[in-house]
Every structure is written in C-alpha cells, then in structure tokens.
C-alpha cells in the first residue's frame, strides 16, 4: 500500500481547503443549507480543494502500481485510478472510489511486471519502459475496467437503490443502521453514494428523516479515526497522527473522505470499525426521527439550523464516533498481540533461515547448520542455545547460536573469526577504526564492516531488484566494491534460490563474490516496505546487505549472519532501529550488535 503516504497530502490539502471555504465563505440559503456564492473568492478556494480530492484516488492507485512495477507502472496506475473514480465512463452514477483505486493499482503493477517478462528485440528494449509498457498497460487496464469491472459496479449501484426503496416502510432503526453501514463502507464510492443519493432524493418528497440518518453517519468515520489516533497514539506513526488531526477538522464539516488514508492503510481493521460506528449513528438517528433538510452531513449542518432534533443528532454522531475509535484501536490491538504471540515462531524461523544460508555459504549440509532445538522454539517461546558444528567435528564455527563470543582457555574471548591470512583483519581491512577514509563516526559495527557510509535512512527503490542495486551502490561508497553490476547479479542469483526476506519486516540479501575486496555490510530502511517474498507476508522495511569476497565466505560470512540473527530477534531493538531519525542515530543503535 505504498500509495497511502503519497495520497495523504492530497486528502489533507483538499479536505481542509473545502472545509475552510465553507466555514469562511459559506452562508445559509432559504432551506438552511450551506452554499458559497459562485463568483466569490471562497468558491475558487473550494474548487482548488475539489481538485485535490479529485487527484487523491489516481495518486493512490498510481503509487501502489509504482511500488509493484516501478516507473513504467506509474502512468497506467494513475490513469486506471482516474477511470475507476469516473463513473460516467462505465454508466455508473458514482465512481469506484478508493477501493477501485486499490484494485487498479494492483492490476497495473502486476500487469507491468508481466509485460516486462516479454522477450523483445534489442532495438526495442530502450523504449520499452517509457513508451511500449505504459501505452500497452494503460490501454489494456482502462478497457478492462470499463468493460469488465465497471459494468458490475453500475449494476450494484442501480440494484442497491431499488432495494433501499423497498426498505422505506420498515423499521426506522433497521433502515438507519443499513444506511450507516453503506455510508461508512467506501466513503465516496458506489455504496456510499447510493445511500447518500437515496436520502437526498427523498428530501424533495418531504421525507427528511432518511437524510437525517445519513447526515449522522457521514462525519463518524473521520471523527472516529481522528479520535482513535488521540486515544492510542503508540499505534500510529507521526504522519498518521497529523492526518488524524486533519480528519477531525474535516469530520466537523461532513467530509467523510478524511478517513480514507486510514482505511487504505489498514482496511481489515478500519473499514469494519467505520461500518459499526456508522450503523450505530444511523440507528440512533432513525430511532429519534432526526431530520435533515439539506443534502449534506456533519455537525456543520446542525449548527446552521438544517437539522431537526439537534440533541439526538449530536448524540448519534458522538456515539458513532466513540464506537468507531474504540473498535479501530481494539482491532489494531488484536493484530499487534497476534503478531507478538507469533514472534517466537518467527524468530525461530529467522535463525534457522540465517543458519541455512550460512551453511550454504561454507558448503555444509543445511540441516547440519540449523540451531539445535530451533524447531521446538515455536511452542516453547525460548530460543535454544545450540551450536553450529563443523562437519569435521572441530570447534563450533560460531559458538552459541545467540551470537555470544566463545570463552577460550586463559580467559580470552574469541569473536568466532578464523585467524587465517585470507580473512585476518589485516587482509580484509576489518580494523576500520583507524582508516582515514572512514566516516566521521568512529563507532565500530560488525568489526567495522558497517559504517555511517553504508547506512541510509530512506531507500528510494520500491521493488526488490531496484533496492538491491541501491544497496550495492551504497556499499560502493567504501571503495570495497570492484564491480557493482556483478555484486547485484550475484545477490539476485541468491534471491532466485530462495528469498532472503525473513519476516518481521526484515530482509538480509547477501552475496559472496570477488566483486568486493573486503567484507562490507550496509543497512537501509524503506518507509513503505518492499515486497521481498517473506513467509509471514510482511514487506521488508529493515534491510541489511552483506557482501564478502570468496576468501572470507566461510567463517566470516557465518559470523556476521549469526550476530545479526541474535540482535534482530529483539523487538525493542528493531523498533529503535526503525525510529532512529538519521544515519548517526541508526549507527548508534546498530553499535549494540556485539
């Protein structure tokens, strides 16, 4: 869901400009509604805000596609999102909204990936990413949405309206709950618009109660999500907390789209919570016979005198808001607890994966390298302190699986490195603290293999291959990389054998190749995460890259993997690593790896 962070500024700017223009430039008409004069300054401000909202859906779709298929997917994703949001193109009274944008974003991204696999003549290859792929993908996706996906959306819109018409004689509480569910489901999409237009259409017939139910549900989603960010701040990023404040303001003016960034980021938690809160608000408004004389919702219409039964209207909005906030945080909390409960099993899998990789690096049988008792840790919750034994029956290559140094006779402590000429500190340059070319931070991490020069707080890449290349270029800053392209090739070949995505938002791509002169380790973060094929389905946000020359591909490679394995099991360590503000702070956290 890479597009959410790019969409948020459009939601905030568009929504706040609309709200400000209504607050400062609007006035009540004869029916009690809020209108802005056509030729006024504030109408122009309002129109600018509407443009921001209009761009919101294509931006979401475009950057979801970009995260999957890179730059060639951006145009088909954005145009596909625009088509999804323009219902007139497929004979619907409402577009598919942000849910349609998510669909077109994924379709565009994977369509581009599929087209990239096509074998084309060499003379065509230079124009593939800038001409051929965007044109083919955009045309195919656009026609597919109009003729295949759009028709069912139009059908749903029409039949929902007919179904609601048959509900008008039933219980007001039931009708209010159903309308609240529909209003909250897709926030501007076909289901939301069906309920809204149904209520607005009945105003002219003298039935204002149905619009009253809708009006109470409309502000619940942004108000509820904004309140949720205030109640449990630790569940939300700084950007989400800021968006929550903007959502509260938008909710006061009945702009339900203020909750879309939250729904797009956590659909499984936010959409059900929104629907429950909307149903509560609609049901209370129906029970109390709340009326609304204008086709708009939110506290603003009550303050302007368009609502009948104002106290119960505010009670309905408040109840729906609290239910939404509490349910959202409750569902997020359940997800967090499940993830924490699964951590021992995932940690076991992480250590096993690292041990197998290390065994492959030194030519051992992978089963021989799996930590003793690792298979049992999922049930016991404890990581066994087994040893990775050498096939010759000699000393452990790493010592304890937790990465602690071995105790040697005489009280000396060994890091587990084999002191041969090929991988001694003099040969590999591991004693980096005295290197004049080293970064200004003298802190040693992983024997100096990882320095401030090889730390990056924000990867630009959105997909795995591009991320590996960016990491390789990061390692090249040290001067240890002889051939970046060869390093990338070897790392990708390792990925082809099996993903290095370990789960828990961690990936450790690695390569043993003489394209590097000495062991070098880099670290970078991805704010949105990169799809790395991890078994737990998480996107990689904390990415280490290890590169070692062939001569150091045995014990040294194994030692680095073991040290990382032990420390990355620490949830608190990972959290601090993710939150460190800059390269120096990241290096300070990484300095704890011993």
Buried (B, 14 or more C-beta within 10 A) or exposed (E): BBBBBBBBBBBBBBBBBBBBBBBEBBEBEEEBBBBBEEEBEBBEBBEBBBEBBBBBBBBBBBBBBBBBBBBBBBBBBBBBBBBBBBBEBBBBBBBBBBBBBBBBBBBBBBBBBEBBEEEEEEEEEEEBBEEBBBEBBBEBBBEBBBEEBBBEBBEBBBEBBEEBEEBEEEEBBEBBBBBBBBBBBBBBBBBBBBBBBBBBBBBEEEBBBBBBBBBBBBBBBBBBBBBBBEEBEEBBBEBBBBBBEBBBBBBBBBBBBBBBBBBBBBBEBBBBBBBBBBBBBBBBBBBBBBBBBBBBBBBBBBEBBBBBBBEBBBBBBBBBBBBBBBBBBBBBEEBEEEBEEBBBBBBBBBBBBBBBBBBBBBEBEEEEBBBEBBEEBBEEEEBBEBBBBBEEEEBBBBBBBBBBBBEEEEEEEEBBBBEEEBBBEEBBBBEBEEBEEBBEBEBBBBBBBBBBBBBBBEBEBBBBBBBBBBBBBBBBBBBBBBBBEBBBBBBBEBBEEEBBBBBBBBBBBBBBBBBBBBBBBBBBBBEBBBBBEBEBEBBBBBBBBBBBBEBBBBBBBBBBBBBBBBBBBEEEBBEBBBEBEEBBBBBBBBBEBE
